Amino acid sequence: MSKRKPTAVNRRAKEEINKKAIIWTGSILLVVILAMTLLLILNK
């Protein structure tokens, strides 16, 4: 029983890291897209 608990904790930590990485990449992509659209609008 004691060996199974740390593996579950490790899995949860990995899932949280993956969620944070997805959120970071998504937010960076949104910022880049918004910047490009603003530059296109202001260029006209």
C-alpha positions as CSV (number, residue, x, y, z in Angstrom):
1,M,0.0,0.0,0.0
2,S,2.8,2.5,0.8
3,K,4.4,2.0,-2.6
4,R,1.2,2.8,-4.5
5,K,0.5,6.2,-2.8
6,P,3.7,7.9,-4.0
7,T,3.1,6.8,-7.6
8,A,-0.4,8.3,-7.5
9,V,1.1,11.6,-6.1
10,N,3.7,11.6,-8.9
11,R,1.0,11.1,-11.5
12,R,-1.0,14.0,-10.1
13,A,2.1,16.2,-10.1
14,K,2.8,15.3,-13.8
15,E,-0.8,16.1,-14.8
16,E,-0.6,19.5,-13.1
17,I,2.6,20.3,-14.9
18,N,1.0,19.3,-18.2
19,K,-2.0,21.5,-17.5
20,K,0.2,24.4,-16.6
21,A,2.3,23.9,-19.8
22,I,-0.9,23.8,-21.9
23,I,-2.2,27.0,-20.3
24,W,1.2,28.7,-20.9
25,T,1.4,27.7,-24.5
26,G,-2.2,28.7,-25.2
27,S,-1.8,32.1,-23.6
28,I,1.4,32.8,-25.5
29,L,-0.3,31.8,-28.8
30,L,-3.2,34.1,-28.0
31,V,-0.9,37.0,-27.3
32,V,1.0,36.4,-30.6
33,I,-2.3,36.2,-32.5
34,L,-3.7,39.4,-30.9
35,A,-0.4,41.2,-31.6
36,M,-0.5,40.2,-35.2
37,T,-4.1,41.3,-35.7
38,L,-3.4,44.6,-34.1
39,L,-0.4,45.2,-36.3
40,L,-2.4,44.3,-39.4
41,I,-5.2,46.6,-38.4
42,L,-2.9,49.5,-37.6
43,N,-0.9,49.0,-40.8
44,K,-3.9,49.8,-42.9
